[in-house]
Amino acid sequence: MDASKPEYASVDEYIAAYPAGVRESLQSLRRTILEAAPGTKEKISYQMPAYELQGMLVYFAGYKKHIGFYPGAGAVEAFQPELAGYKVSKGTIQFPVGEPLPYELIGRIVRFRIEENKERAQAKAKKKAAKKQAGRGE
């Protein structure tokens, strides 16, 4: 890890490290994620806020000129038409600092990720059950 980059112990500490305008946007983004994903676990992962519910949901990070939102490639692809006004790459959306964040869209993306994780967990459980049953010779 780069010694010049700070290490954060909590999301509160991470957000507090930013200037007021960016801090407000990060706090609102955090609130939107938590409202869209009740019961999610909030933590710092890869030195940025991360949200976990049946697997990783989303991450976000503050930068000088944008806020990076990381919902994964499937979500970016699924919402491509609505993300046309933003800079996107595989799994990443950049929201310019100083512009209002699309909270309603962010909430829908988080809920989409919850469904993706739920489907993945169900498929994994089904596969595990089938493997267990096959091991018994039934």
Residue pairs with C-beta under 8 A, 6 or more apart in sequence:
1 7
1 47
5 47
6 17
6 47
7 47
8 14
8 17
8 44
8 47
9 44
10 44
11 30
11 42
11 43
11 44
11 49
14 26
14 44
14 48
14 49
15 23
15 26
15 27
15 30
15 49
15 62
16 23
18 26
18 62
21 97
21 98
22 62
22 67
22 97
25 62
25 67
25 95
25 97
25 101
26 49
26 60
26 62
26 67
28 101
28 103
29 60
29 67
29 69
29 101
29 103
29 106
30 42
30 49
30 60
32 101
32 103
32 106
32 107
32 110
33 40
33 51
33 57
33 58
33 60
33 106
33 110
34 40
34 42
34 51
35 107
36 106
36 107
36 108
36 110
36 111
36 114
37 51
37 53
37 57
37 110
37 111
37 114
39 53
40 51
40 52
40 53
40 57
41 51
41 52
41 53
42 49
42 50
42 51
43 49
43 50
43 51
43 52
44 50
45 56
45 59
46 59
48 59
48 60
48 61
48 68
49 59
49 60
49 61
50 56
50 58
50 59
51 57
51 58
51 59
51 110
53 114
53 117
54 114
54 117
54 118
54 120
54 121
55 117
55 120
55 121
56 72
56 117
57 71
57 110
57 113
57 114
57 117
58 69
58 70
58 71
58 72
58 109
58 110
58 113
59 68
59 69
59 70
60 67
60 68
60 69
60 70
61 67
61 68
61 70
62 68
63 97
64 97
65 96
65 97
66 87
66 94
66 95
66 96
66 97
67 94
67 95
67 97
67 101
68 92
68 93
68 94
69 92
69 93
69 94
69 95
69 106
69 109
70 91
70 92
70 93
71 91
71 93
71 109
71 110
71 112
71 113
72 91
72 113
72 116
73 90
73 91
74 116
75 91
75 109
75 112
75 113
75 116
76 83
76 88
76 89
76 90
76 91
76 92
76 93
78 112
79 105
79 108
79 109
79 112
80 88
82 102
82 105
83 93
83 105
86 93
86 94
86 95
86 96
87 93
87 94
88 94
95 101
95 102
